[in-house]
Each structure stands twice: as C-alpha cells, then as structure tokens.
Amino acid sequence: MTAFDNRNLYATQAKTERRLRDIQQQLVGPVVTVQGVAALLKQLDPELAQNLPECVHRDEFEHLVLWLGQAGEDLQAVLDKLALQVNPN
C-alpha cells in the first residue's frame, strides 16, 4: 500500500466517522422527543383514555403507548451503538 493509498484510506474513514457523528447528533433530539412523549402518555390517567374518539379503541391506544416506548428504547440503543463506533475509547 502506498502513502497515497494510506492517506485515501484515512480520509475515507475520517469522512465516515464524521458522518456517523453528524447522524448521532441529529438523532439525539428525536430520540428524546419519542422517549418524552412515551413517558407522558404512560402517566395519563386510564380514565382519560375513555375520552378517545370512537375510532380509537382503548386497547389500541395502550398498545400504541407501549410501542412508542419500545421505539424510544430501540432508538436509544441505536444511538448508543453509534456512539461506540464514533468514540471507541
């Protein structure tokens, strides 16, 4: 491998790491939003669920809240993995 090849390899890796860092930073806000909304919905009084429109069944709403919470956890796991790839130390 020539010195030129080494520099190209380094530049490509640096670009990839920068892209991963950018993605990681962009995901933080949406992940916090999803987790926050899920936490707020879980705290709703079950009686409030009775005020949902007729087209939304209570069970569906409860499942939605659970799925939203799981999505937040999954997104956080992805974000954590990105952090490990960007900052392996």
ABEGO torsion letter per residue (X at the ends): XBAAAAAAAAAAAAAAAAAAAAAAAAAAAAAAAAAAAAAAAAABBAAAAAABBAABBAAAAAAAAAAAAAAAAAAAAAAAAAAAAABAX
